Amino acid sequence: MGKRLGEYIKGIRKERKLAVKSVAEKSGISKSCIDYIESGLREPSPEMLAKLAVTLDIPLDKLLEIQQQESLQKAAVALAVSQSDLEKENADIRVVAR
């Protein structure tokens, strides 16, 4: 999921010396959800990112940019994997065809 995004949010929170509980109360997002976001186990919605941006006093576009970059990286990796699988299958077909 969003490991880099979670690390960024956690870093800002710690830099501002805010406890997860405090961020949860101010943002209206549950503590467990914030824990999941910070650990990269949950992908936050744009609405959640907006709440966190306001609570942590950071630009929303920075959070969205990090999230978008991570999504593009995941897509590129998935494409490379499926391209690799396709090449292997093509090689297998050529061997069988001989």
Helices and strands as residue ranges (DSSP letters): H 3-15, H 20-27, H 31-39, H 46-56, H 60-97
